[in-house]
Amino acid sequence: MDRPRYGAEVTQRQTRYLRAQWRALAWWLARTYPEHYGPNAKSVEQLLDEYRRQ
């Protein structure tokens, strides 16, 4: 297998890999940091409202 030598070729391969893996990353984030990325995560506006109330 030929290895990419130049920037554009490397970037193209990295982009293809990352696009295919976004679901795996989303799954991992939701389970590792559920308070920020899970299905019940609060929006930035909700967090700011809570902070202002304190």
QUICOR-V352128 format. One line per field, one symbol per residue. phi: phi as a letter, one per 40 degrees, with the letter a starting at -180 (. if undefined). psi: psi as a letter, one per 20 degrees, with the letter a starting at -180 (. if undefined). burial: # if it has 16 or more other ideal C-beta (glycine too) atoms within 10 Angstrom, else .. A space follows every 10 residues. Layout:
phi = ???
psi = ???
burial = ???
This chain:
phi = .cccbbdccc cccccccccc bccccccccc ccbccbbccb ccccccccdc cccc
psi = pppqhqgggg ggggggghhh jhhggggggh hhmhhhirhj qqrhgggggg ghh.
burial = .......... .......... .......... .......... .......... ....
